[in-house]
Amino acid sequence: MTQNVVPAVESGSGNRVPLSREADILRALYRLAVVVLAVFAILGTVFLVGRSAVYKIHEYERGLHLRGGRFVSIDDPGWHMQIPLVDTVIIVKVNERLGYVEQLPAMTADDVTMDVSLQYTYRVTHPERFALEVDDPERIVFEFVQGKLRDVVNTKEMADVMHSRAEMNSEVMTALRDKEVQYGVEFITVQIQSASPPEEVLTAIKDRMVASQRQEQAEAEAAQRRTSADAEFYAAQKEAEGAAYQIEKLAEADAQRIALTSEAQRIAIRAVLAELEGKGELAQQYIQLLIAQELQPNSKWIISGEGTPILDLRGNSAATPGGSSGALLAP
């Protein structure tokens, strides 16, 4: 009879171990490794499937649940489940968003190009319209706000754009309300941050302001000169009126003095005539002499009633005595 001889190998401790036993140990370790790997694969698969089937919606979010590409419902905040590879969930943030329009060139009603900056805030009120009915919704909203801002600026003059911002904010907000339902959003605030013309327009405005200031200064100086001239004319006029009034009063005084003097002389002459009345030929000649002295400044001759000169007023020689009365011979 033959016997099966199993070869043996010497172990590290010096003991000899059969080769069949070592092969059994290797096969057992192999099976254990396969089992462990299978368990890990199953657990990973379960985890991935569970992870894709269960999802969470935050308070500031809403979920758009699509099944096979068709919109099913809106998921509120909380935990939800979906069918992997069948359902799709689109997360949309519904909290307030901030947007800017930086240095938008816009033409005003008086044909001045201005750079206008705007800040706006909005929030999503209808996530399904915002995400499903509009392609690139944030860009669409930005372009819409920019267009409405330009439209409002086109109806305003440059001075209104620079100084009436509250009114413009209200008009822009009113214009934005028209598309809120279509885009599924609600605009909360609109605030114009700055509005300024380009550099060349600013230079022209400054030049015009300087020219206007110079013109106002020239007008003020001209008005001051006119006022000074009017004051001088008024003073001269008053001075002339005062001088004329003084001359008038002096003339009136002289006239009154002359009138009083003449009246006194007449009274004196009448008294002398009344005294010499009927005193003879000598009295008559004396009367003629008085008359001649009175009329001497404007007369040359005293003649008698017959036309014969009785007194030469050009010298001291006396003429031939005449009648009782005389007449004036004018030069």
Kinemage of the C-alpha trace (Angstrom):
@kinemage 1
@onewidth
@group {chain A} dominant
@subgroup {mainchain}
@vectorlist {calphas} color= white
{ca met a 1} P 0.000 0.000 0.000
{ca thr a 2} L 0.990 3.558 -0.761
{ca gln a 3} L 0.686 6.385 1.721
{ca asn a 4} L 0.006 10.099 0.937
{ca val a 5} L 2.873 12.077 2.216
{ca val a 6} L 2.069 15.773 3.023
{ca pro a 7} L 5.119 17.926 2.791
{ca ala a 8} L 5.884 20.046 5.775
{ca val a 9} L 7.622 23.383 6.129
{ca glu a 10} L 9.543 24.655 9.044
{ca ser a 11} L 7.885 27.512 10.863
{ca gly a 12} L 9.676 30.440 12.373
{ca ser a 13} L 9.664 28.780 15.803
{ca gly a 14} L 11.362 25.763 14.503
{ca asn a 15} L 8.122 23.686 14.306
{ca arg a 16} L 7.195 22.186 11.015
{ca val a 17} L 3.607 23.084 9.696
{ca pro a 18} L 1.908 21.188 6.940
{ca leu a 19} L 1.272 23.147 3.675
{ca ser a 20} L -2.452 22.195 3.530
{ca arg a 21} L -3.168 23.955 6.825
{ca glu a 22} L -1.491 27.160 5.593
{ca ala a 23} L -3.636 27.175 2.455
{ca asp a 24} L -6.778 26.827 4.567
{ca ile a 25} L -5.800 29.849 6.624
{ca leu a 26} L -5.228 31.937 3.490
{ca arg a 27} L -8.573 30.935 2.042
{ca ala a 28} L -10.310 31.883 5.318
{ca leu a 29} L -8.642 35.322 5.343
{ca tyr a 30} L -9.628 35.838 1.732
{ca arg a 31} L -13.272 35.028 2.445
{ca leu a 32} L -13.252 37.411 5.447
{ca ala a 33} L -11.835 40.220 3.347
{ca val a 34} L -14.467 39.672 0.686
{ca val a 35} L -17.221 39.759 3.279
{ca val a 36} L -15.871 42.948 4.847
{ca leu a 37} L -15.601 44.636 1.466
{ca ala a 38} L -19.097 43.557 0.587
{ca val a 39} L -20.426 44.936 3.841
{ca phe a 40} L -18.679 48.255 3.242
{ca ala a 41} L -19.987 48.396 -0.311
{ca ile a 42} L -23.510 47.706 0.851
{ca leu a 43} L -23.271 50.304 3.595
{ca gly a 44} L -21.838 52.883 1.158
{ca thr a 45} L -24.579 52.176 -1.296
{ca val a 46} L -27.217 52.510 1.376
{ca phe a 47} L -25.644 55.744 2.607
{ca leu a 48} L -25.478 57.230 -0.868
{ca val a 49} L -29.022 56.202 -1.645
{ca gly a 50} L -30.235 57.578 1.673
{ca arg a 51} L -28.232 60.734 1.222
{ca ser a 52} L -29.742 61.356 -2.190
{ca ala a 53} L -33.214 60.436 -1.057
{ca val a 54} L -33.281 62.641 2.059
{ca tyr a 55} L -32.575 66.367 1.922
{ca lys a 56} L -33.077 69.419 4.133
{ca ile a 57} L -34.556 72.853 3.294
{ca his a 58} L -33.403 75.820 5.429
{ca glu a 59} L -35.637 78.605 6.677
{ca tyr a 60} L -34.325 81.092 4.094
{ca glu a 61} L -34.827 78.580 1.249
{ca arg a 62} L -37.596 76.939 -0.716
{ca gly a 63} L -37.308 73.696 -2.689
{ca leu a 64} L -38.751 73.182 -6.153
{ca his a 65} L -39.584 69.456 -6.374
{ca leu a 66} L -39.458 68.118 -9.920
{ca arg a 67} L -40.295 64.504 -10.822
{ca gly a 68} L -39.179 63.376 -14.220
{ca gly a 69} L -38.527 67.015 -15.137
{ca arg a 70} L -42.060 68.146 -14.260
{ca phe a 71} L -42.708 70.602 -11.414
{ca val a 72} L -44.550 68.874 -8.582
{ca ser a 73} L -44.550 71.135 -5.522
{ca ile a 74} L -42.721 73.689 -3.404
{ca asp a 75} L -40.932 72.237 -0.388
{ca asp a 76} L -41.061 74.297 2.789
{ca pro a 77} L -38.225 74.376 5.348
{ca gly a 78} L -37.558 70.971 6.957
{ca trp a 79} L -36.579 67.387 6.026
{ca his a 80} L -37.921 65.866 2.823
{ca met a 81} L -37.477 62.718 0.722
{ca gln a 82} L -37.169 62.128 -2.982
{ca ile a 83} L -36.818 59.206 -5.336
{ca pro a 84} L -33.180 58.989 -6.403
{ca leu a 85} L -32.532 59.294 -10.111
{ca val a 86} L -36.179 60.236 -10.625
{ca asp a 87} L -36.789 63.363 -8.583
{ca thr a 88} L -34.844 66.643 -8.744
{ca val a 89} L -34.890 69.435 -6.183
{ca ile a 90} L -33.890 73.012 -7.021
{ca ile a 91} L -33.034 75.135 -3.987
{ca val a 92} L -34.071 78.819 -4.234
{ca lys a 93} L -33.119 81.426 -1.628
{ca val a 94} L -36.063 83.650 -0.686
{ca asn a 95} L -34.340 86.079 1.688
{ca glu a 96} L -33.647 89.710 0.747
{ca arg a 97} L -31.058 90.268 -1.996
{ca leu a 98} L -28.935 93.308 -2.781
{ca gly a 99} L -28.114 94.609 -6.246
{ca tyr a 100} L -26.153 97.550 -7.703
{ca val a 101} L -26.266 99.512 -10.927
{ca glu a 102} L -22.874 101.209 -11.207
{ca gln a 103} L -22.263 104.379 -13.262
{ca leu a 104} L -25.077 103.953 -15.794
{ca pro a 105} L -24.771 106.508 -18.663
{ca ala a 106} L -28.202 108.068 -19.248
{ca met a 107} L -29.399 111.063 -21.266
{ca thr a 108} L -31.535 113.662 -19.475
{ca ala a 109} L -34.439 115.598 -20.963
{ca asp a 110} L -32.167 118.610 -21.603
{ca asp a 111} L -29.658 116.453 -23.555
{ca val a 112} L -27.014 116.051 -20.848
{ca thr a 113} L -25.358 112.653 -20.363
{ca met a 114} L -25.100 111.720 -16.679
{ca asp a 115} L -23.576 108.759 -14.839
{ca val a 116} L -26.179 107.422 -12.378
{ca ser a 117} L -25.619 104.742 -9.697
{ca leu a 118} L -28.473 102.848 -8.035
{ca gln a 119} L -28.778 100.394 -5.152
{ca tyr a 120} L -31.833 98.141 -4.910
{ca thr a 121} L -33.045 95.234 -2.778
{ca tyr a 122} L -35.625 92.573 -3.557
{ca arg a 123} L -36.762 89.140 -2.424
{ca val a 124} L -38.251 86.119 -4.192
{ca thr a 125} L -41.988 85.696 -3.573
{ca his a 126} L -42.754 82.984 -6.160
{ca pro a 127} L -39.784 80.595 -6.404
{ca glu a 128} L -41.314 78.549 -9.221
{ca arg a 129} L -41.653 81.644 -11.479
{ca phe a 130} L -38.265 83.003 -10.491
{ca ala a 131} L -36.372 79.777 -11.209
{ca leu a 132} L -38.461 77.994 -13.855
{ca glu a 133} L -40.064 80.727 -15.965
{ca val a 134} L -37.038 83.043 -16.265
{ca asp a 135} L -33.637 82.114 -17.632
{ca asp a 136} L -30.831 83.586 -15.490
{ca pro a 137} L -33.304 85.454 -13.228
{ca glu a 138} L -30.749 87.576 -11.357
{ca arg a 139} L -29.384 88.912 -14.626
{ca ile a 140} L -32.898 89.574 -15.887
{ca val a 141} L -33.759 91.543 -12.747
{ca phe a 142} L -30.543 93.553 -13.027
{ca glu a 143} L -31.173 94.450 -16.668
{ca phe a 144} L -34.792 95.359 -15.885
{ca val a 145} L -33.798 97.709 -13.053
{ca gln a 146} L -31.129 99.281 -15.242
{ca gly a 147} L -33.589 99.907 -18.081
{ca lys a 148} L -36.230 101.459 -15.812
{ca leu a 149} L -33.623 103.726 -14.235
{ca arg a 150} L -32.561 104.943 -17.679
{ca asp a 151} L -36.208 105.532 -18.665
{ca val a 152} L -36.834 107.704 -15.588
{ca val a 153} L -33.646 109.722 -16.106
{ca asn a 154} L -34.684 110.381 -19.729
{ca thr a 155} L -37.776 112.251 -18.504
{ca lys a 156} L -35.886 114.490 -16.049
{ca glu a 157} L -33.697 117.518 -16.522
{ca met a 158} L -30.174 117.527 -15.170
{ca ala a 159} L -31.054 119.744 -12.175
{ca asp a 160} L -33.908 117.385 -11.186
{ca val a 161} L -31.669 114.321 -11.471
{ca met a 162} L -29.078 115.921 -9.196
{ca his a 163} L -31.437 117.417 -6.596
{ca ser a 164} L -34.761 115.488 -6.699
{ca arg a 165} L -33.591 111.995 -5.803
{ca ala a 166} L -36.515 111.144 -3.530
{ca glu a 167} L -38.985 111.780 -6.340
{ca met a 168} L -36.871 109.740 -8.754
{ca asn a 169} L -36.644 106.839 -6.279
{ca ser a 170} L -40.428 106.781 -6.069
{ca glu a 171} L -40.815 106.814 -9.854
{ca val a 172} L -38.285 104.014 -10.340
{ca met a 173} L -40.018 101.906 -7.684
{ca thr a 174} L -43.391 102.470 -9.362
{ca ala a 175} L -41.930 101.388 -12.701
{ca leu a 176} L -40.408 98.229 -11.181
{ca arg a 177} L -43.760 97.145 -9.716
{ca asp a 178} L -45.036 96.307 -13.206
{ca lys a 179} L -42.852 93.176 -13.548
{ca glu a 180} L -42.912 91.832 -9.991
{ca val a 181} L -45.588 89.216 -10.649
{ca gln a 182} L -43.997 88.087 -13.917
{ca tyr a 183} L -40.545 87.626 -12.387
{ca gly a 184} L -41.818 86.306 -9.044
{ca val a 185} L -40.035 88.951 -6.956
{ca glu a 186} L -40.887 91.915 -4.734
{ca phe a 187} L -38.738 95.062 -4.782
{ca ile a 188} L -38.196 96.450 -1.287
{ca thr a 189} L -35.941 99.499 -1.601
{ca val a 190} L -34.571 101.619 -4.426
{ca gln a 191} L -31.961 104.276 -3.670
{ca ile a 192} L -30.052 106.455 -6.129
{ca gln a 193} L -26.507 106.612 -4.788
{ca ser a 194} L -24.971 109.212 -7.091
{ca ala a 195} L -25.763 111.245 -10.191
{ca ser a 196} L -23.051 113.262 -11.851
{ca pro a 197} L -22.365 114.494 -15.374
{ca pro a 198} L -19.195 113.449 -17.230
{ca glu a 199} L -15.972 115.397 -16.679
{ca glu a 200} L -16.357 117.598 -19.735
{ca val a 201} L -19.911 118.474 -18.731
{ca leu a 202} L -18.733 119.303 -15.212
{ca thr a 203} L -16.077 121.597 -16.688
{ca ala a 204} L -18.689 123.333 -18.837
{ca ile a 205} L -21.008 123.720 -15.831
{ca lys a 206} L -18.196 125.195 -13.737
{ca asp a 207} L -17.328 127.637 -16.526
{ca arg a 208} L -20.958 128.641 -16.824
{ca met a 209} L -21.220 129.124 -13.056
{ca val a 210} L -18.080 131.284 -13.065
{ca ala a 211} L -19.459 133.348 -15.949
{ca ser a 212} L -22.782 133.694 -14.148
{ca gln a 213} L -21.043 134.810 -10.960
{ca arg a 214} L -19.005 137.353 -12.886
{ca gln a 215} L -22.125 138.630 -14.603
{ca glu a 216} L -23.920 138.959 -11.269
{ca gln a 217} L -20.903 140.771 -9.833
{ca ala a 218} L -20.830 143.154 -12.808
{ca glu a 219} L -24.571 143.765 -12.471
{ca ala a 220} L -24.142 144.446 -8.757
{ca glu a 221} L -21.315 146.893 -9.434
{ca ala a 222} L -23.378 148.585 -12.145
{ca ala a 223} L -26.342 148.822 -9.780
{ca gln a 224} L -24.060 150.279 -7.110
{ca arg a 225} L -22.733 152.845 -9.578
{ca arg a 226} L -26.270 153.706 -10.635
{ca thr a 227} L -27.255 154.102 -7.011
{ca ser a 228} L -24.248 156.361 -6.366
{ca ala a 229} L -25.037 158.410 -9.486
{ca asp a 230} L -28.697 158.696 -8.464
{ca ala a 231} L -27.629 159.785 -4.990
{ca glu a 232} L -25.245 162.379 -6.426
{ca phe a 233} L -27.914 163.584 -8.848
{ca tyr a 234} L -30.447 163.786 -6.038
{ca ala a 235} L -27.995 165.700 -3.865
{ca ala a 236} L -27.160 168.093 -6.718
{ca gln a 237} L -30.835 168.515 -7.502
{ca lys a 238} L -31.623 169.288 -3.889
{ca glu a 239} L -28.667 171.655 -3.721
{ca ala a 240} L -29.861 173.434 -6.887
{ca glu a 241} L -33.399 173.586 -5.534
{ca gly a 242} L -32.042 175.018 -2.278
{ca ala a 243} L -29.992 177.618 -4.158
{ca ala a 244} L -32.960 178.493 -6.369
{ca tyr a 245} L -35.190 178.749 -3.324
{ca gln a 246} L -32.623 180.983 -1.608
{ca ile a 247} L -32.298 183.179 -4.713
{ca glu a 248} L -36.061 183.340 -4.994
{ca lys a 249} L -36.403 184.397 -1.383
{ca leu a 250} L -33.629 186.983 -1.797
{ca ala a 251} L -35.341 188.320 -4.908
{ca glu a 252} L -38.636 188.478 -3.080
{ca ala a 253} L -36.920 190.293 -0.201
{ca asp a 254} L -35.242 192.732 -2.598
{ca ala a 255} L -38.514 193.304 -4.415
{ca gln a 256} L -40.277 193.858 -1.132
{ca arg a 257} L -37.486 196.195 0.016
{ca ile a 258} L -37.652 198.142 -3.250
{ca ala a 259} L -41.426 198.307 -3.046
{ca leu a 260} L -41.280 199.556 0.539
{ca thr a 261} L -38.531 202.037 -0.330
{ca ser a 262} L -40.472 203.337 -3.334
{ca glu a 263} L -43.600 203.598 -1.270
{ca ala a 264} L -41.704 205.497 1.412
{ca gln a 265} L -40.189 207.774 -1.212
{ca arg a 266} L -43.595 208.432 -2.755
{ca ile a 267} L -45.020 209.211 0.634
{ca ala a 268} L -42.071 211.531 1.357
{ca ile a 269} L -42.356 213.283 -2.024
{ca arg a 270} L -46.090 213.715 -1.599
{ca ala a 271} L -45.470 215.194 1.811
{ca val a 272} L -42.818 217.562 0.377
{ca leu a 273} L -45.103 218.482 -2.514
{ca ala a 274} L -47.946 219.089 -0.129
{ca glu a 275} L -45.616 221.241 1.981
{ca leu a 276} L -44.336 223.286 -1.039
{ca glu a 277} L -47.782 223.651 -2.590
{ca gly a 278} L -48.427 227.398 -3.176
{ca lys a 279} L -45.002 228.598 -1.992
{ca gly a 280} L -44.098 230.470 -5.174
{ca glu a 281} L -41.658 230.134 -8.082
{ca leu a 282} L -38.733 229.020 -5.908
{ca ala a 283} L -40.749 226.166 -4.525
{ca gln a 284} L -41.650 225.084 -8.066
{ca gln a 285} L -37.997 225.025 -9.106
{ca tyr a 286} L -37.102 223.064 -6.012
{ca ile a 287} L -39.784 220.548 -6.891
{ca gln a 288} L -38.368 220.235 -10.413
{ca leu a 289} L -34.911 219.674 -8.955
{ca leu a 290} L -36.202 216.871 -6.742
{ca ile a 291} L -37.927 215.260 -9.701
{ca ala a 292} L -34.758 215.492 -11.765
{ca gln a 293} L -32.683 213.892 -9.026
{ca glu a 294} L -35.222 211.093 -8.741
{ca leu a 295} L -35.222 210.425 -12.490
{ca gln a 296} L -31.497 210.994 -13.060
{ca pro a 297} L -30.443 207.254 -13.388
{ca asn a 298} L -32.638 206.814 -16.529
{ca ser a 299} L -32.971 210.351 -18.012
{ca lys a 300} L -30.828 213.037 -19.593
{ca trp a 301} L -33.171 216.052 -19.843
{ca ile a 302} L -35.966 217.603 -17.864
{ca ile a 303} L -38.081 219.710 -20.258
{ca ser a 304} L -40.932 222.065 -19.668
{ca gly a 305} L -44.444 221.696 -20.873
{ca glu a 306} L -43.603 223.699 -24.050
{ca gly a 307} L -40.748 221.273 -24.927
{ca thr a 308} L -37.911 223.552 -23.768
{ca pro a 309} L -35.151 221.874 -21.699
{ca ile a 310} L -35.012 223.272 -18.224
{ca leu a 311} L -32.326 220.973 -16.688
{ca asp a 312} L -29.358 219.159 -18.261
{ca leu a 313} L -28.833 215.900 -16.327
{ca arg a 314} L -25.578 215.133 -18.140
{ca gly a 315} L -23.730 217.763 -16.149
{ca asn a 316} L -24.256 220.372 -13.411
{ca ser a 317} L -25.336 223.291 -15.648
{ca ala a 318} L -28.977 224.357 -15.348
{ca ala a 319} L -31.231 225.129 -18.313
{ca thr a 320} L -33.606 227.999 -18.781
{ca pro a 321} L -36.403 227.906 -16.209
{ca gly a 322} L -39.699 226.811 -17.660
{ca gly a 323} L -43.312 226.126 -16.656
{ca ser a 324} L -44.678 224.613 -13.499
{ca ser a 325} L -44.504 220.996 -14.645
{ca gly a 326} L -41.952 218.874 -16.603
{ca ala a 327} L -41.757 215.672 -18.641
{ca leu a 328} L -39.140 212.901 -19.050
{ca leu a 329} L -37.086 212.675 -22.251
{ca ala a 330} L -35.870 209.142 -22.560
{ca pro a 331} L -32.408 208.469 -23.990
